[in-house]
Amino acid sequence: MFAFIKRVFLFLVMNLAVILVLTAVSLILERYFGINLSASAGGYAGIALLAIVYGFVGSFISLFLSRWMAKRSYGIELLSESRLMDYSPKEQLVFTTVARMAKEQGISLPEVGVYQSPDPNAFATGATKNSSLVAVSTGLLEAMTPSEIEGVVAHEMAHILNGDMVTMTLLQGVINAFVIFAARVIGGIIDKAVFKNEDGQGIGYFASVIVLEIVFSVLASLVLMWFSRHREYRADEGSSKFVGKDKMVAALRRLQSLTEKTEAFDDGKLATMKIASKSSFLSLFSSHPALEKRIENLESKFVFL
């Protein structure tokens, strides 16, 4: 439980850090350079522009760097078709599953890679459907059967085909923009009403903006995490349609068994298949539904492909 709380905390801190750094820069511009981005003197237009720029530019920069950062952060070894026979049977299966689905769905072949980790993990990332990456861990290849691996890979391909990376980026941008805008408007009101600063740019404004951005970011993250859990259900269903429900259910049951027997997930990282197996209050802050709920969702669907 402590490790799960730690992962949630780190996730929130990373999101807050981006907003707070940009806020600090803008507050300095307001305070010392006279650039009016507050709610006073018709500054609402300035706040809106600032919120949109900060909210979306940072999100899209992260999106376009995601594939590059993933490869370097995880030390991913890319697989190539020309060397396919040099790989293990399970690595070959990962590559051929991605290649087959990409061809069937009419998209460019994603980069396919394997990285060293004892955790049974897999993820997909990339800016567009035609510039994406699917990666699996050595732990996943060792722990799962070929049919289970196929189900997981199809799940990741469903994320790509559903455009989940772009959708999450847009949602994150909207949330960031709301947080920045609301914090500044309310901060100006507090400064005028409580600290009696007529222009709404006193110490109360600056302190309020920082505190409100932290509070609003935590609350807004509930919306982001809710949508993230929703897209996991859709990716599970996509995997079922592409390779069969039994393979995806088997993969989820395997993960459920592994999470109940080991603490290998407790390293603070966040990845597609790395989640708690049980539901709890803290699951509201989780990017993935509990494994038991994902299994129940699939078993309630009449998918027999």
C-alpha positions as CSV (number, residue, x, y, z in Angstrom):
1,M,0.0,0.0,0.0
2,F,2.9,2.4,0.8
3,A,4.5,1.8,-2.6
4,F,1.1,2.6,-4.3
5,I,0.8,5.8,-2.3
6,K,4.3,6.7,-3.3
7,R,3.6,6.2,-7.0
8,V,0.5,8.4,-6.8
9,F,2.4,11.0,-4.9
10,L,5.2,11.1,-7.5
11,F,2.8,11.3,-10.4
12,L,1.0,14.3,-8.8
13,V,4.3,16.0,-8.0
14,M,5.5,15.7,-11.6
15,N,2.4,17.3,-12.9
16,L,2.5,20.0,-10.3
17,A,6.1,20.8,-10.9
18,V,5.5,21.8,-14.5
19,I,2.7,24.2,-13.6
20,L,4.5,25.7,-10.6
21,V,7.7,26.4,-12.4
22,L,5.8,28.2,-15.2
23,T,3.7,30.0,-12.6
24,A,6.9,31.2,-10.8
25,V,8.2,32.6,-14.1
26,S,5.0,34.4,-14.9
27,L,4.7,35.8,-11.4
28,I,8.1,37.3,-11.7
29,L,7.2,38.9,-15.0
30,E,4.1,40.4,-13.4
31,R,5.9,41.6,-10.3
32,Y,9.2,43.0,-11.7
33,F,8.5,43.6,-15.4
34,G,5.0,45.0,-15.2
35,I,3.5,42.4,-17.6
36,N,-0.1,42.3,-16.5
37,L,-1.4,38.7,-16.4
38,S,-3.6,39.2,-13.3
39,A,-7.4,39.6,-13.1
40,S,-7.1,43.4,-12.7
41,A,-7.1,46.0,-15.4
42,G,-8.8,43.8,-17.9
43,G,-6.3,41.0,-17.3
44,Y,-8.7,38.1,-17.9
45,A,-7.7,37.9,-21.6
46,G,-4.1,37.7,-20.5
47,I,-4.9,35.0,-18.0
48,A,-6.8,33.0,-20.6
49,L,-3.9,33.3,-23.1
50,L,-1.4,32.4,-20.5
51,A,-3.4,29.4,-19.4
52,I,-3.9,28.1,-23.0
53,V,-0.2,28.5,-23.8
54,Y,1.1,27.0,-20.6
55,G,-1.6,24.3,-20.5
56,F,-1.2,23.0,-24.1
57,V,2.4,23.8,-25.2
58,G,3.9,21.8,-22.3
59,S,1.6,18.9,-22.9
60,F,2.4,18.6,-26.6
61,I,6.1,19.0,-26.0
62,S,5.9,16.0,-23.7
63,L,3.9,14.1,-26.2
64,F,6.3,14.6,-29.1
65,L,9.3,13.7,-26.8
66,S,7.6,10.7,-25.3
67,R,9.0,8.1,-27.6
68,W,12.5,9.4,-27.5
69,M,12.4,9.7,-23.7
70,A,11.0,6.2,-23.2
71,K,13.7,4.6,-25.3
72,R,16.4,6.3,-23.3
73,S,14.8,6.1,-19.9
74,Y,14.2,2.3,-20.2
75,G,17.2,1.4,-22.3
76,I,14.9,-0.2,-24.9
77,E,16.5,-2.5,-27.5
78,L,14.6,-2.1,-30.7
79,L,13.7,-5.2,-32.7
80,S,14.1,-5.3,-36.5
81,E,12.5,-7.4,-39.2
82,S,15.9,-8.1,-40.8
83,R,17.2,-9.7,-37.6
84,L,14.0,-11.5,-36.6
85,M,15.5,-15.0,-36.6
86,D,18.1,-13.8,-34.1
87,Y,15.5,-13.2,-31.4
88,S,13.8,-15.6,-29.0
89,P,10.4,-17.1,-30.0
90,K,8.6,-14.7,-27.6
91,E,10.4,-11.7,-29.0
92,Q,9.5,-12.8,-32.5
93,L,5.9,-13.1,-31.4
94,V,5.8,-9.5,-30.1
95,F,7.2,-8.1,-33.3
96,T,5.0,-10.2,-35.6
97,T,1.9,-9.4,-33.6
98,V,2.6,-5.6,-33.9
99,A,3.4,-5.9,-37.6
100,R,0.3,-7.9,-38.4
101,M,-2.0,-5.5,-36.6
102,A,-0.4,-2.5,-38.1
103,K,-0.8,-3.9,-41.6
104,E,-4.4,-4.9,-40.9
105,Q,-5.3,-1.5,-39.6
106,G,-3.4,0.5,-42.2
107,I,-0.9,2.3,-40.0
108,S,2.9,2.5,-40.2
109,L,4.8,-0.2,-38.3
110,P,5.5,1.1,-34.8
111,E,8.9,0.7,-33.3
112,V,9.0,-2.5,-31.3
113,G,11.4,-3.0,-28.4
114,V,12.3,-5.0,-25.4
115,Y,13.8,-3.6,-22.2
116,Q,15.4,-5.3,-19.2
117,S,13.2,-5.4,-16.1
118,P,12.0,-8.1,-13.8
119,D,8.5,-6.6,-13.7
120,P,5.9,-7.9,-16.2
121,N,5.3,-4.7,-18.0
122,A,4.3,-3.3,-21.4
123,F,3.5,0.2,-22.7
124,A,2.8,2.1,-25.9
125,T,3.7,5.7,-26.6
126,G,4.3,8.2,-29.4
127,A,2.9,11.4,-30.9
128,T,0.7,9.8,-33.6
129,K,-0.5,6.4,-34.8
130,N,2.2,6.4,-37.4
131,S,5.1,7.4,-35.1
132,S,4.6,5.2,-32.1
133,L,6.5,2.6,-30.0
134,V,5.4,-0.6,-28.3
135,A,7.8,-2.0,-25.7
136,V,7.6,-5.0,-23.4
137,S,9.8,-6.0,-20.5
138,T,11.9,-9.1,-20.2
139,G,9.9,-9.9,-17.0
140,L,6.7,-10.0,-19.0
141,L,8.2,-12.3,-21.6
142,E,9.5,-14.7,-18.9
143,A,6.2,-14.7,-16.9
144,M,3.6,-15.1,-19.6
145,T,2.7,-17.7,-22.2
146,P,2.7,-16.8,-25.9
147,S,-1.1,-16.4,-26.0
148,E,-1.0,-14.1,-22.9
149,I,1.8,-12.0,-24.5
150,E,-0.3,-11.7,-27.7
151,G,-3.2,-10.3,-25.6
152,V,-1.0,-7.7,-23.9
153,V,0.6,-6.6,-27.2
154,A,-2.8,-6.3,-28.8
155,H,-3.9,-4.2,-25.8
156,E,-1.0,-1.8,-26.4
157,M,-1.7,-1.6,-30.1
158,A,-5.4,-0.8,-29.2
159,H,-4.1,2.2,-27.3
160,I,-2.2,3.4,-30.5
161,L,-5.2,2.7,-32.8
162,N,-7.6,4.5,-30.4
163,G,-5.3,7.6,-30.4
164,D,-5.1,7.5,-26.6
165,M,-1.8,9.4,-26.3
166,V,-3.2,12.4,-28.2
167,T,-6.5,12.3,-26.4
168,M,-4.8,12.2,-23.0
169,T,-2.5,15.1,-24.0
170,L,-5.5,17.2,-25.0
171,L,-7.3,16.5,-21.8
172,Q,-4.1,17.3,-19.8
173,G,-3.8,20.6,-21.6
174,V,-7.4,21.5,-20.9
175,I,-7.0,20.6,-17.2
176,N,-3.7,22.6,-16.9
177,A,-5.4,25.6,-18.6
178,F,-8.3,25.4,-16.1
179,V,-6.0,25.2,-13.1
180,I,-3.9,28.1,-14.2
181,F,-6.9,30.3,-15.1
182,A,-9.0,29.5,-12.0
183,A,-6.1,29.9,-9.6
184,R,-5.2,33.4,-10.9
185,V,-8.8,34.7,-11.0
186,I,-9.6,33.5,-7.5
187,G,-6.2,34.6,-6.3
188,G,-7.0,38.2,-7.5
189,I,-10.3,38.1,-5.7
190,I,-8.8,36.9,-2.5
191,D,-6.1,39.6,-2.6
192,K,-8.7,42.3,-3.0
193,A,-11.2,41.0,-0.5
194,V,-8.9,39.7,2.2
195,F,-5.7,41.7,1.9
196,K,-7.4,44.9,0.6
197,N,-5.0,45.3,-2.4
198,E,-6.9,47.4,-4.9
199,D,-5.1,46.1,-8.0
200,G,-5.3,42.5,-6.8
201,Q,-1.6,41.9,-7.2
202,G,-0.3,41.9,-3.6
203,I,1.4,39.2,-1.6
204,G,-2.0,37.5,-1.1
205,Y,-2.4,37.1,-4.8
206,F,1.0,35.4,-5.3
207,A,0.5,33.1,-2.3
208,S,-3.0,32.3,-3.3
209,V,-2.1,31.4,-6.8
210,I,0.5,28.8,-5.7
211,V,-1.8,27.2,-3.1
212,L,-4.8,27.1,-5.4
213,E,-2.8,25.6,-8.2
214,I,-1.7,22.8,-6.0
215,V,-5.3,22.2,-4.7
216,F,-6.9,22.4,-8.1
217,S,-4.2,20.2,-9.7
218,V,-4.9,17.4,-7.2
219,L,-8.7,17.7,-7.7
220,A,-8.3,17.9,-11.5
221,S,-6.1,14.8,-11.6
222,L,-9.2,12.8,-10.5
223,V,-10.7,13.7,-13.9
224,L,-7.6,12.7,-15.8
225,M,-7.3,9.4,-13.9
226,W,-10.9,8.6,-14.5
227,F,-10.5,9.0,-18.2
228,S,-7.2,7.0,-18.1
229,R,-9.1,4.1,-16.4
230,H,-11.8,4.4,-19.1
231,R,-9.3,4.1,-21.9
232,E,-7.9,0.9,-20.3
233,Y,-11.2,-0.8,-20.5
234,R,-11.4,0.2,-24.2
235,A,-7.9,-1.1,-24.9
236,D,-8.8,-4.4,-23.2
237,E,-11.9,-4.6,-25.4
238,G,-9.8,-3.8,-28.4
239,S,-7.4,-6.6,-27.6
240,S,-10.3,-9.0,-27.3
241,K,-11.6,-8.0,-30.8
242,F,-8.1,-8.2,-32.4
243,V,-6.8,-11.5,-30.9
244,G,-9.7,-12.9,-28.8
245,K,-11.2,-12.3,-25.4
246,D,-9.6,-15.4,-23.8
247,K,-6.1,-14.2,-24.5
248,M,-6.7,-10.8,-22.8
249,V,-8.5,-12.3,-19.8
250,A,-5.7,-14.9,-19.4
251,A,-3.1,-12.1,-19.4
252,L,-5.0,-10.1,-16.8
253,R,-5.4,-13.2,-14.6
254,R,-1.7,-13.9,-14.9
255,L,-0.9,-10.3,-13.8
256,Q,-3.4,-10.7,-10.9
257,S,-1.6,-13.8,-9.8
258,L,1.8,-12.2,-10.0
259,T,0.7,-9.1,-8.0
260,E,-0.7,-11.2,-5.3
261,K,2.6,-13.2,-4.9
262,T,5.3,-10.6,-5.3
263,E,6.3,-7.0,-4.4
264,A,8.1,-6.6,-7.7
265,F,5.7,-3.7,-8.6
266,D,6.9,-1.5,-5.7
267,D,9.5,0.6,-7.4
268,G,7.5,3.8,-7.9
269,K,7.3,3.6,-11.7
270,L,4.1,4.0,-13.7
271,A,3.5,1.9,-16.8
272,T,0.6,0.4,-18.6
273,M,0.2,-3.0,-16.9
274,K,1.7,-2.0,-13.5
275,I,-1.3,-1.6,-11.2
276,A,-2.9,-2.8,-8.0
277,S,-4.9,-6.0,-8.2
278,K,-7.6,-4.8,-5.7
279,S,-10.0,-1.9,-5.6
280,S,-9.6,0.8,-2.9
281,F,-10.3,4.4,-2.2
282,L,-6.8,5.3,-3.5
283,S,-7.8,3.7,-6.8
284,L,-9.5,7.1,-7.6
285,F,-6.0,8.4,-8.1
286,S,-4.9,5.4,-10.2
287,S,-4.4,5.5,-14.0
288,H,-5.6,1.9,-14.3
289,P,-8.7,0.1,-12.9
290,A,-8.2,-2.8,-10.6
291,L,-7.4,-6.1,-12.4
292,E,-10.5,-7.7,-11.0
293,K,-12.7,-5.0,-12.5
294,R,-11.0,-5.3,-15.9
295,I,-11.6,-9.0,-15.9
296,E,-15.2,-8.6,-14.9
297,N,-15.7,-6.0,-17.7
298,L,-14.3,-8.4,-20.4
299,E,-16.2,-11.4,-19.1
300,S,-19.5,-9.3,-19.3
301,K,-18.8,-8.6,-23.0
302,F,-20.0,-11.0,-25.7
303,V,-16.7,-11.1,-27.5
304,F,-15.7,-14.5,-28.8
305,L,-13.2,-13.5,-31.6
